[in-house]
Amino acid sequence: LGRLQSLRVLYLGSSQLTELPEAVCSLAALEVLDLGNNALTRLPAAIEHLSSLRVLVLEGNPLQLPPLPVLRYDAAVAARRFFRDLRIHGSEQSSSAKLVLLGAANAGKTSLLRGMQRGKPRPTAEPDRTIQLELSALTIRRSDESCVHLSCWDFGGQHEAYAAVQQPYIVPGALYLLVVPADRASDEHRQEVLGQWLDMLQTRAPGAAVQLVLTRVDKLAGSGAVEEGEEEEGEEFPEELTADALSWLRAAVLAHRTAHLERHASSSAAPEPLRVLDTVLRVSSVKGGKATL
């Protein structure tokens, strides 16, 4: 391939590539390179040397290096500039990330966030419920004493009222906490507590990482929630208490993913499905839930 020094156009789309051969980066006359709909996670740094490249197609790849937002406008120029700057200035690992909390109204998103920030239950009173969007910060200390700094975006759950305003902020590259209230984890409330949020994420941020959080477990019968004045001791919410809610949630998420894959089965440019993490967290943000927080 590297001998084709007069080659100007190269189409490698839908070729199941997991990496780009370095030889491509030696094609000095190359002007158009189509790499769409492959499985590329990174481009080789040598792409900086393709000085004639005008068009670079990368749609449909789970690209991490360079990050997709960097390549949004004029990918060919942006990729060359990225690797040039990386070579000149070097790199360092970022310790910051964006955390977005989504879910139905009264799902407990703000209470969850406040509990994580303070390390103990801090339930949200009715007048303090989030209106549209609330921004705050959360620092997590790792086992090696280094810190991760999260910019937290707490979205109001009144989907019909706020959806149009919220959608521009749903973008790839963030970690999404999809908060599902355990006392409404059922087919009766499927669209309200889960379906509409998965639909929005799949449309606005295909391939995004989604962590499911089952909240309000203290509202389930037999929770043994701690009353005011009592002491908290260890884990207050046994796993069997949330077994039905967990089973329903996992089945509903699987059904959503299956429907997405079937809908795009015949498409060569299907949007990447959401990366919903296997572990479902169980949380109570009221007194008695400190162990879960």
Rosetta silent file (secondary structure, phi, psi, omega in degrees, C-alpha in Angstrom):
SEQUENCE: LGRLQSLRVLYLGSSQLTELPEAVCSLAALEVLDLGNNALTRLPAAIEHLSSLRVLVLEGNPLQLPPLPVLRYDAAVAARRFFRDLRIHGSEQSSSAKLVLLGAANAGKTSLLRGMQRGKPRPTAEPDRTIQLELSALTIRRSDESCVHLSCWDFGGQHEAYAAVQQPYIVPGALYLLVVPADRASDEHRQEVLGQWLDMLQTRAPGAAVQLVLTRVDKLAGSGAVEEGEEEEGEEFPEELTADALSWLRAAVLAHRTAHLERHASSSAAPEPLRVLDTVLRVSSVKGGKATL
SCORE:     score description
SCORE:     0.000 S_00000001
   1 L     0.000  -37.713 -177.729    0.000    0.000    0.000 S_00000001
   2 L   -66.755  -14.321 -179.901    2.825    2.406    0.821 S_00000001
   3 L   -80.987  -11.749 -176.057    4.118    2.172   -2.755 S_00000001
   4 L   -84.272   65.473 -172.299    1.005    3.887   -4.165 S_00000001
   5 L   -71.235  -12.841  177.405    2.524    7.342   -3.862 S_00000001
   6 L   -98.120   -0.266 -177.428    0.214    8.849   -6.507 S_00000001
   7 L   -64.827  130.091 -177.383   -2.970    7.599   -4.812 S_00000001
   8 L  -110.757  -28.629 -177.151   -5.347   10.504   -4.138 S_00000001
   9 E  -130.365  130.842 -179.438   -8.569    8.823   -2.927 S_00000001
  10 E  -136.296  118.891  179.175   -8.844    5.813   -0.588 S_00000001
  11 E  -104.785  115.009  177.897  -12.139    4.305    0.575 S_00000001
  12 L  -124.836   20.481 -179.445  -11.835    1.983    3.582 S_00000001
  13 L   -65.974  147.476  177.116  -15.329    2.482    5.013 S_00000001
  14 L    53.785   42.812 -178.092  -17.197   -0.491    6.569 S_00000001
  15 L  -110.582   10.127  178.421  -14.052   -2.648    6.438 S_00000001
  16 L    59.398   33.655  178.841  -14.111   -3.807   10.089 S_00000001
  17 L   -74.731  134.493  172.827  -10.838   -2.012   10.766 S_00000001
  18 L  -104.314  -16.523  173.580   -9.707   -1.879   14.382 S_00000001
  19 L  -152.007  153.662 -179.042   -6.569    0.106   13.532 S_00000001
  20 L   -91.688  123.580  179.203   -5.332    2.097   10.575 S_00000001
  21 L   -56.457  135.480 -179.573   -2.244    0.615    8.855 S_00000001
  22 H   -59.304  -28.442 -178.381    0.753    2.931    9.249 S_00000001
  23 H   -59.310  -29.186  179.263    1.421    2.548    5.513 S_00000001
  24 H   -61.159  -34.022 -176.262   -1.621    4.720    4.799 S_00000001
  25 H   -76.519   -0.382  176.566    0.156    7.618    6.484 S_00000001
  26 H  -101.485    2.497 -178.565    2.973    7.442    3.937 S_00000001
  27 L   -83.471   87.393 -169.946    0.676    8.213    0.968 S_00000001
  28 L   -62.561  -27.302 -176.809    1.894   11.762    0.384 S_00000001
  29 L   -91.136   -1.438 -173.459   -0.584   12.558   -2.425 S_00000001
  30 L   -63.609  128.208 -179.637   -3.681   11.324   -0.542 S_00000001
  31 L  -112.893  -30.951 -178.325   -6.499   13.896   -0.554 S_00000001
  32 E  -129.348  125.601  178.815   -9.563   11.871    0.490 S_00000001
  33 E  -131.598  112.902 -179.460   -9.574    9.134    3.154 S_00000001
  34 E  -103.120  112.298  179.649  -12.869    7.471    4.081 S_00000001
  35 L  -117.416   18.315 -174.440  -12.666    5.449    7.311 S_00000001
  36 L   -63.212  149.122  173.296  -16.355    5.587    8.218 S_00000001
  37 L    57.779   50.066  171.613  -18.189    2.789   10.035 S_00000001
  38 L  -118.623 -159.341 -179.939  -15.226    0.833   11.317 S_00000001
  39 L  -123.320   37.932 -177.654  -14.075    0.003   14.854 S_00000001
  40 L   -76.638  129.272  174.808  -11.222    2.489   15.152 S_00000001
  41 L  -104.147  -16.585  178.639  -10.519    3.777   18.661 S_00000001
  42 E  -153.827  154.917  174.030   -7.430    5.780   17.707 S_00000001
  43 L  -103.732  149.597  176.913   -5.601    7.197   14.708 S_00000001
  44 L   -70.887  145.248 -179.374   -1.835    6.814   14.262 S_00000001
  45 H   -61.551  -24.896 -177.767    0.212    9.908   15.063 S_00000001
  46 H   -67.577   -9.106  177.259    1.806    9.652   11.611 S_00000001
  47 H   -62.354  -17.953  176.015   -1.428   10.952   10.084 S_00000001
  48 H   -58.319  -26.194 -174.974    0.122   14.349   10.816 S_00000001
  49 H   -85.125   -4.437  178.537    2.316   13.818    7.747 S_00000001
  50 L   -81.958   73.601 -173.292   -0.610   13.592    5.281 S_00000001
  51 L   -68.946  -19.607 -179.522   -0.225   17.239    4.287 S_00000001
  52 L   -90.332   -7.757 -174.305   -2.381   16.883    1.142 S_00000001
  53 L   -66.470  123.598 -179.911   -5.336   15.367    2.976 S_00000001
  54 L  -109.134  -34.030 -175.837   -8.471   17.522    2.571 S_00000001
  55 E  -125.406  124.017  177.929  -11.301   15.120    3.476 S_00000001
  56 E  -129.086  113.948 -177.786  -11.206   12.660    6.391 S_00000001
  57 E  -100.959  122.519 -175.421  -14.387   10.663    7.087 S_00000001
  58 L  -129.997    2.491 -178.326  -14.575    9.128   10.582 S_00000001
  59 L   -57.104  143.414  176.831  -18.297    8.811   11.345 S_00000001
  60 L    84.155   17.897  175.457  -19.335    5.510   12.899 S_00000001
  61 L  -118.110  141.092  176.782  -16.097    4.847   14.822 S_00000001
  62 L   -81.180   56.555 -170.943  -15.745    4.699   18.647 S_00000001
  63 L   -69.750  134.630  177.143  -12.780    7.046   18.357 S_00000001
  64 L  -117.388  -27.608 -179.819  -10.971    8.110   21.537 S_00000001
  65 E  -137.029  111.771   -5.643   -7.705    9.518   20.177 S_00000001
  66 L   -67.526  158.085  176.536   -8.142   12.160   18.973 S_00000001
  67 L   -62.121  142.106 -177.295  -11.427   12.714   20.842 S_00000001
  68 H   -54.835  -39.486  179.067  -14.382   12.988   18.475 S_00000001
  69 H   -59.390  -28.797  178.948  -15.311   16.546   19.572 S_00000001
  70 H   -66.578  -29.422 -173.978  -11.857   17.694   18.401 S_00000001
  71 H   -98.855    9.713 -172.505  -12.625   16.364   14.917 S_00000001
  72 L   -62.050  -36.986 -178.482  -16.138   17.737   14.607 S_00000001
  73 L  -118.888  123.921  178.677  -15.169   20.465   12.127 S_00000001
  74 L    53.475   71.394 -172.914  -12.711   19.814    9.282 S_00000001
  75 H   -59.777  -36.360 -177.665  -11.447   16.481   10.586 S_00000001
  76 H   -63.033  -50.178  179.462   -8.388   16.335    8.316 S_00000001
  77 H   -65.259  -42.667 -177.150   -6.964   19.654    9.512 S_00000001
  78 H   -64.238  -39.543 -179.979   -7.988   19.000   13.130 S_00000001
  79 H   -65.607  -44.275  178.147   -6.309   15.563   13.212 S_00000001
  80 H   -61.490  -43.530 -179.143   -3.020   16.936   11.843 S_00000001
  81 H   -65.423  -39.818 -179.363   -3.091   19.831   14.300 S_00000001
  82 H   -59.458  -50.893 -176.987   -3.908   17.520   17.233 S_00000001
  83 H   -72.367  -29.431  174.459   -0.948   15.202   16.664 S_00000001
  84 H   -64.916  -47.224  179.302    1.377   18.097   15.880 S_00000001
  85 H   -63.955  -37.558  179.041    0.494   19.792   19.181 S_00000001
  86 H   -63.426  -40.289  179.263    0.797   16.463   20.993 S_00000001
  87 H   -67.261  -39.325 -175.864    4.309   15.985   19.580 S_00000001
  88 H   -78.392  -44.887 -171.267    5.403   19.523   20.460 S_00000001
  89 H  -103.224  -12.074 -178.202    3.782   20.009   23.860 S_00000001
  90 L    78.035 -171.747 -177.378    3.331   16.434   25.109 S_00000001
  91 L  -142.390  162.753  172.524    0.290   15.194   27.044 S_00000001
  92 L  -147.116  152.796 -176.780   -0.938   14.614   30.567 S_00000001
  93 L   -75.231  130.779  178.196   -3.828   12.631   31.958 S_00000001
  94 L   -79.249  140.786  177.842   -6.934   14.654   32.714 S_00000001
  95 L  -110.286   18.815 -178.864   -8.490   14.192   36.148 S_00000001
  96 E  -118.003  149.743  178.518  -11.750   15.957   35.224 S_00000001
  97 E  -154.469  166.017  178.764  -14.967   14.572   33.772 S_00000001
  98 E  -106.020  127.677  179.279  -18.612   15.447   33.208 S_00000001
  99 E  -117.079  123.066 -177.692  -21.250   13.592   35.227 S_00000001
 100 E  -116.407  126.486  177.573  -24.905   13.933   34.158 S_00000001
 101 E  -101.917  120.944 -179.066  -27.815   12.807   36.356 S_00000001
 102 E  -123.115  154.605  175.001  -30.979   11.936   34.428 S_00000001
 103 E   155.736  170.776 -176.114  -34.293   10.463   35.471 S_00000001
 104 L   -65.243  163.430  175.445  -37.972   11.052   36.123 S_00000001
 105 L   -59.600  140.808  179.586  -39.332   13.709   38.445 S_00000001
 106 L    63.104   25.841  176.466  -39.035   12.737   42.118 S_00000001
 107 L   -82.255  -16.995  178.853  -36.580    9.942   41.290 S_00000001
 108 L    98.902   23.928 -177.955  -34.130   11.285   43.870 S_00000001
 109 H   -64.087  -49.215 -177.808  -31.399   12.665   41.595 S_00000001
 110 H   -67.482  -38.808  176.910  -30.638   15.760   43.673 S_00000001
 111 H   -63.845  -40.062  177.292  -30.792   13.802   46.937 S_00000001
 112 H   -61.191  -47.999 -178.267  -28.405   11.247   45.463 S_00000001
 113 H   -63.489  -44.863  178.860  -25.954   13.918   44.349 S_00000001
 114 H   -62.858  -37.356  177.989  -26.065   15.743   47.680 S_00000001
 115 H   -64.796  -40.535  177.586  -25.537   12.460   49.483 S_00000001
 116 H   -66.783  -38.175 -178.105  -22.459   11.682   47.383 S_00000001
 117 H   -69.427  -33.340 -174.947  -21.074   15.159   47.901 S_00000001
 118 H  -103.427  -11.227  178.963  -21.496   15.076   51.680 S_00000001
 119 L    75.641   11.440  177.369  -20.957   11.366   52.328 S_00000001
 120 L  -156.920  161.282 -176.623  -24.208   11.049   54.243 S_00000001
 121 L   -57.638  135.381  175.804  -27.947   11.342   53.518 S_00000001
 122 L  -145.595   70.972 -175.636  -29.158   14.818   52.627 S_00000001
 123 L   -60.751  145.985 -176.840  -32.687   14.390   51.213 S_00000001
 124 L   -88.173  127.882  176.393  -34.026   17.227   49.115 S_00000001
 125 L   -73.963  156.942 -177.364  -37.102   19.080   50.369 S_00000001
 126 H   -52.625  -44.246 -179.233  -39.934   19.726   47.919 S_00000001
 127 H   -67.064  -16.995 -176.225  -39.140   23.469   47.472 S_00000001
 128 H   -96.986    7.358  179.836  -35.503   22.588   46.617 S_00000001
 129 L   -59.345  147.562 -177.141  -36.279   20.281   43.700 S_00000001
 130 L   -67.580  130.896  174.535  -34.217   20.960   40.575 S_00000001
 131 L  -105.412  110.262  177.677  -35.779   23.320   38.054 S_00000001
 132 L    70.064  -69.733 -175.256  -34.441   22.556   34.564 S_00000001
 133 E  -158.843  137.801  177.014  -30.704   22.227   35.409 S_00000001
 134 E  -132.699  130.796 -178.889  -28.387   22.607   38.394 S_00000001
 135 E  -105.822  139.462  175.928  -24.578   22.596   38.212 S_00000001
 136 E  -156.808 -177.301 -176.894  -22.239   21.609   41.031 S_00000001
 137 E  -124.774  153.140  177.382  -18.919   19.845   41.661 S_00000001
 138 E  -143.644  128.469  177.039  -17.927   16.510   43.180 S_00000001
 139 E  -110.849  128.078  179.608  -14.398   15.349   44.053 S_00000001
 140 E  -112.831  126.844 -179.851  -13.703   11.630   44.392 S_00000001
 141 E   -93.907  126.957  179.495  -10.528   10.480   46.117 S_00000001
 142 L   -82.184  172.257 -179.147   -8.937    7.340   44.688 S_00000001
 143 L   -65.488  -25.703  178.813   -7.130    4.631   46.654 S_00000001
 144 L   -89.728   13.245  177.686   -3.778    6.121   45.596 S_00000001
 145 L    76.151   -2.415  172.718   -4.848    9.492   47.076 S_00000001
 146 L   -76.396  163.887 -174.566   -5.219   11.127   43.646 S_00000001
 147 E  -122.774  148.383  170.875   -8.514   12.870   42.916 S_00000001
 148 E  -112.085  129.150 -177.520  -11.055   12.900   40.122 S_00000001
 149 E  -106.610  118.503 -176.469  -12.947   16.161   39.732 S_00000001
 150 E  -106.584  131.786  168.927  -16.470   15.848   38.362 S_00000001
 151 E   -91.741  114.281 -170.685  -18.593   18.615   36.915 S_00000001
 152 E  -100.049  126.655  179.291  -22.098   17.461   37.875 S_00000001
 153 E  -113.103  106.407 -177.294  -25.134   18.302   35.739 S_00000001
 154 E   -99.548  107.439 -175.869  -28.360   17.556   37.615 S_00000001
 155 E   -89.080  134.550  172.526  -31.292   17.654   35.154 S_00000001
 156 L   -60.901  144.510 -172.730  -34.841   18.368   36.270 S_00000001
 157 L   -90.204    0.965  179.664  -37.067   15.356   35.667 S_00000001
 158 L   -78.603   80.527 -167.870  -40.098   17.096   34.164 S_00000001
 159 H   -57.135  -45.495 -177.038  -39.216   15.709   30.726 S_00000001
 160 H   -61.960  -35.029 -176.045  -42.099   17.218   28.756 S_00000001
 161 H   -81.052  -33.956 -169.885  -41.374   20.696   30.083 S_00000001
 162 H  -110.625   -7.286 -170.849  -37.557   20.685   29.861 S_00000001
 163 H   -54.604  -45.552 -176.153  -36.631   18.224   27.082 S_00000001
 164 H   -62.658  -34.855 -179.142  -36.104   20.831   24.362 S_00000001
 165 H   -79.350  -35.156 -174.871  -33.777   22.862   26.597 S_00000001
 166 H   -77.084  -33.452 -170.564  -31.896   19.867   28.020 S_00000001
 167 H   -56.155  -38.033  178.695  -31.165   17.949   24.822 S_00000001
 168 H   -60.820  -19.733 -179.008  -28.290   20.170   23.584 S_00000001
 169 H   -91.227   -4.356  176.560  -26.385   19.270   26.766 S_00000001
 170 L   -88.624  102.618 -173.696  -26.690   15.515   26.135 S_00000001
 171 L  -134.902  157.382  174.904  -23.430   14.814   24.312 S_00000001
 172 L   -63.348  156.163  175.226  -20.951   11.924   23.948 S_00000001
 173 L   101.014  -11.263  177.525  -18.027   11.838   26.350 S_00000001
 174 L   -98.606  163.084  169.668  -19.907   12.232   29.648 S_00000001
 175 E   -98.711  128.678 -177.200  -20.805    9.578   32.218 S_00000001
 176 E  -107.038  125.015  169.805  -24.566    9.358   32.659 S_00000001
 177 E   -95.744  109.455  177.444  -26.228    8.302   35.904 S_00000001
 178 E   -94.370  108.627 -171.270  -29.719    7.156   34.932 S_00000001
 179 E   -93.939  119.648 -176.573  -31.658    7.307   38.172 S_00000001
 180 E  -118.921  120.845  179.242  -34.658    4.946   38.415 S_00000001
 181 E   -71.741  125.998 -175.546  -36.940    5.018   41.495 S_00000001
 182 H   -61.148  -31.572 -177.917  -37.340    1.491   42.854 S_00000001
 183 H   -78.111   -3.038  175.163  -40.946    2.100   43.864 S_00000001
 184 H  -125.304   17.269  179.900  -41.837    2.857   40.219 S_00000001
 185 L   -82.262   82.454 -176.393  -39.703    0.190   38.524 S_00000001
 186 L  -157.334  165.109  179.606  -42.547   -1.539   36.692 S_00000001
 187 H   -59.733  -30.977 -179.626  -44.190   -1.795   33.270 S_00000001
 188 H   -59.596  -34.794 -176.366  -46.789    0.734   34.381 S_00000001
 189 H  -112.425   15.914 -171.941  -44.110    3.446   34.630 S_00000001
 190 H   -52.561  -52.606 -175.780  -41.657    2.085   32.023 S_00000001
 191 H   -67.500  -38.121 -177.870  -41.674    5.060   29.645 S_00000001
 192 H   -66.278  -45.634 -171.531  -41.696    7.644   32.420 S_00000001
 193 H   -96.596  -14.313 -175.032  -38.791    6.280   34.493 S_00000001
 194 H  -139.522  -55.556 -170.644  -36.672    4.565   31.840 S_00000001
 195 H   -55.425  -48.855 -175.634  -37.800    4.482   28.203 S_00000001
 196 H   -66.262  -29.796 -179.098  -37.803    8.191   27.404 S_00000001
 197 H   -77.397  -39.835  174.740  -34.351    8.668   28.953 S_00000001
 198 H   -63.717  -39.101  178.682  -32.781    5.752   27.081 S_00000001
 199 H   -61.930  -45.562 -178.663  -34.358    7.080   23.872 S_00000001
 200 H   -65.261  -42.314  178.980  -32.913   10.547   24.423 S_00000001
 201 H   -64.677  -42.651 -179.393  -29.448    9.201   25.259 S_00000001
 202 H   -63.747  -35.369 -179.095  -29.434    6.881   22.254 S_00000001
 203 H   -76.363  -45.069 -172.567  -30.405    9.751   19.957 S_00000001
 204 H   -90.454  -27.764 -175.516  -28.157   12.459   21.393 S_00000001
 205 L  -140.481   61.434 -179.531  -25.168   10.458   22.695 S_00000001
 206 L   -56.321  137.630 -179.455  -24.905    7.072   20.944 S_00000001
 207 L    83.423    0.464 -177.308  -22.345    4.829   22.593 S_00000001
 208 L   -65.564  151.523  175.296  -22.404    6.793   25.847 S_00000001
 209 E   -83.149  127.585 -176.446  -21.540    5.081   29.142 S_00000001
 210 E  -125.789  123.429  174.743  -24.630    4.769   31.354 S_00000001
 211 E  -103.967  118.821  177.511  -24.631    3.754   35.016 S_00000001
 212 E   -80.616  135.996  178.086  -28.049    2.677   36.295 S_00000001
 213 E  -129.160  118.643  178.401  -28.887    3.729   39.852 S_00000001
 214 E   -91.323  111.988 -175.691  -31.913    2.293   41.637 S_00000001
 215 E  -107.570  177.592  177.103  -33.022    4.900   44.192 S_00000001
 216 L    58.262   33.874  179.584  -35.743    5.250   46.831 S_00000001
 217 H   -67.241  -18.330  176.885  -35.227    1.666   48.011 S_00000001
 218 H   -69.195  -14.403 -179.673  -36.433    2.866   51.402 S_00000001
 219 H   -84.673   -9.287 -179.936  -39.904    3.208   49.823 S_00000001
 220 L   -78.544  145.600 -179.622  -40.173   -0.542   49.203 S_00000001
 221 L   -60.405  133.799  178.598  -42.206   -2.595   51.636 S_00000001
 222 L    82.670   16.236 -176.678  -40.056   -4.159   54.342 S_00000001
 223 L   -70.013  -24.354 -177.976  -37.134   -1.783   53.826 S_00000001
 224 L    66.103   34.885 -177.711  -36.642   -1.264   57.545 S_00000001
 225 L   -58.212  142.842 -177.223  -35.830    2.403   56.974 S_00000001
 226 L   -75.449  131.152  178.632  -34.281    4.084   59.987 S_00000001
 227 L   -82.671  161.504  178.837  -36.578    6.452   61.832 S_00000001
 228 L   -57.572  130.969  178.723  -35.508    9.872   63.068 S_00000001
 229 L    96.834  -16.480  177.931  -33.396    9.524   66.204 S_00000001
 230 L   -83.827  161.318  178.623  -32.300    5.939   65.494 S_00000001
 231 L   -93.935  147.415  175.243  -28.689    5.009   64.771 S_00000001
 232 L   -90.433  134.734  177.448  -27.501    3.676   61.427 S_00000001
 233 L  -136.025  104.058  173.891  -25.599    0.408   61.515 S_00000001
 234 L    66.564 -153.444 -176.674  -24.140   -0.984   58.288 S_00000001
 235 L   -78.058  117.728 -174.764  -26.201   -1.951   55.237 S_00000001
 236 L   -92.142  -10.052 -170.590  -29.876   -1.287   55.945 S_00000001
 237 L  -125.059   96.455 -177.442  -31.324   -2.606   52.692 S_00000001
 238 L   -61.594  150.388 -174.148  -30.914   -6.357   51.994 S_00000001
 239 H   -60.985  -36.708 -177.910  -30.490   -7.378   48.356 S_00000001
 240 H   -62.498  -21.717  179.547  -33.656   -9.488   48.234 S_00000001
 241 H   -62.534  -35.446 -176.134  -35.641   -6.320   48.899 S_00000001
 242 H  -104.798   11.237 -175.615  -34.778   -4.951   45.450 S_00000001
 243 H   -57.143  -45.902 -177.748  -34.713   -8.277   43.550 S_00000001
 244 H   -66.527  -43.040 -179.821  -37.949   -7.607   41.629 S_00000001
 245 H   -64.871  -41.234  178.526  -36.982   -4.038   40.738 S_00000001
 246 H   -63.498  -44.710 -179.724  -33.507   -5.144   39.612 S_00000001
 247 H   -61.757  -44.530  179.198  -34.921   -7.954   37.492 S_00000001
 248 H   -63.348  -43.177 -176.424  -37.434   -5.636   35.830 S_00000001
 249 H   -64.319  -45.556 -179.521  -34.801   -2.958   35.187 S_00000001
 250 H   -64.370  -40.380  179.492  -32.300   -5.326   33.570 S_00000001
 251 H   -65.823  -39.716 -179.085  -35.005   -6.884   31.374 S_00000001
 252 H   -67.441  -39.215  178.530  -36.293   -3.468   30.267 S_00000001
 253 H   -66.666  -41.992  178.233  -32.780   -2.263   29.364 S_00000001
 254 H   -62.613  -41.194  178.880  -32.105   -5.457   27.394 S_00000001
 255 H   -63.108  -39.147  178.928  -35.401   -5.043   25.523 S_00000001
 256 H   -65.199  -43.578  179.576  -34.471   -1.455   24.612 S_00000001
 257 H   -64.479  -44.535 -179.972  -31.050   -2.521   23.307 S_00000001
 258 H   -60.482  -43.466  179.113  -32.523   -5.426   21.326 S_00000001
 259 H   -62.577  -39.076  178.646  -35.113   -3.141   19.711 S_00000001
 260 H   -63.174  -46.844 -178.611  -32.355   -0.674   18.747 S_00000001
 261 H   -64.994  -39.783  179.098  -30.223   -3.396   17.125 S_00000001
 262 H   -67.026  -36.814 -178.561  -33.198   -4.868   15.242 S_00000001
 263 H   -65.038  -30.239 -176.382  -34.257   -1.436   14.017 S_00000001
 264 L  -112.162   17.583 -175.107  -30.823   -0.850   12.464 S_00000001
 265 L   -59.406  -34.003 -176.620  -30.000   -4.429   11.453 S_00000001
 266 L   -94.719    3.729 -177.220  -30.015   -3.620    7.736 S_00000001
 267 L   -96.822  137.175  177.396  -28.139   -0.324    8.073 S_00000001
 268 L   -85.681   -6.469 -178.650  -24.408   -0.057    7.401 S_00000001
 269 L  -126.839   45.878 -177.599  -24.257    3.138    9.477 S_00000001
 270 L   -68.811  136.564  176.075  -26.150    2.091   12.614 S_00000001
 271 L   -61.652  142.219  179.719  -25.619    4.351   15.665 S_00000001
 272 L   -63.814  132.426  178.741  -23.536    2.680   18.346 S_00000001
 273 L   -66.559  158.071  177.999  -25.759    1.281   21.127 S_00000001
 274 L   -62.896  146.191  176.372  -25.493    2.709   24.622 S_00000001
 275 E   -97.307   81.840 -179.316  -22.866    1.139   26.900 S_00000001
 276 E   -81.876  121.283 -176.527  -25.070    0.400   29.905 S_00000001
 277 L   -66.715  145.424 -175.190  -22.865   -0.915   32.728 S_00000001
 278 L   -65.658  -38.983 -176.835  -23.754   -4.366   34.074 S_00000001
 279 L   -75.769  131.401  174.447  -23.751   -3.363   37.735 S_00000001
 280 L  -106.507  122.715 -179.521  -26.880   -1.613   39.019 S_00000001
 281 E   -83.237  140.290  178.282  -26.292    0.509   42.118 S_00000001
 282 E  -111.911  123.554 -171.830  -28.920    0.464   44.888 S_00000001
 283 L  -137.319  141.222  165.830  -29.178    3.690   46.864 S_00000001
 284 L  -124.630  128.920 -175.985  -31.265    5.325   49.535 S_00000001
 285 L  -103.589   17.772  176.542  -30.540    8.988   50.173 S_00000001
 286 L  -109.568  177.420 -179.053  -32.560    9.295   53.405 S_00000001
 287 L   -57.128  129.474 -174.323  -31.621    8.464   56.987 S_00000001
 288 L   106.340  -11.526 -177.026  -30.603    4.816   57.080 S_00000001
 289 L  -104.071   10.304 -175.850  -29.013    4.925   53.641 S_00000001
 290 L   -57.203  -39.310 -178.749  -25.507    6.068   54.521 S_00000001
 291 L   -62.582  -35.256  179.857  -24.058    2.613   53.803 S_00000001
 292 L   -73.792  -33.102  178.192  -25.502    2.669   50.272 S_00000001
 293 L   -70.086    0.000    0.000  -24.130    6.160   49.581 S_00000001
